[in-house]
Amino acid sequence: MTIARISDGTSNTLLASEKWVSPTYYGGPREDSSWKSGDDFGWADGWDYDGLRSCIFPPVSDGANIVEPADSTSPVKENFQFGSAHPSGINALFADGSVDSINYDIDVEVFNKLGHREDGDVAVRE
């Protein structure tokens, strides 16, 4: 990736942020459901919930009341959500190198735009 390929602007493009992890898994994954933790293998494991997040879902607090599916073989959407243990939002790193807080109540469309580097629909941070 090059700076030139971030056509929506580096100050308006989310590069990395904190991820949602259920407090149940703060001590590590449980033997019966390690895939649900989103934090069991590490970032270098490849395509895994440990390093993947998506801006199509709004960020959520780690303490959010999450209901796990009855089918234990299906991943829950929360493994794709950004989140944190902070009370009001997530810390986010933008492509220009700045770090800012994003509130949990951010409009999901704005959050989605922040996660797309070249959609032509710039979401300006306030």
Secondary structure, DSSP 8 states (H G I E B T S, - for coil): --GGG-TT-GGGSEEEE-B---GGGTT---TT-GGGTS-SS-GGGSSSTTT---TTS--EETTS-----S-TTS--GGGG-BEESSSSEEEEEETTS-EEEEETT--HHHHHHHT-SSSS------
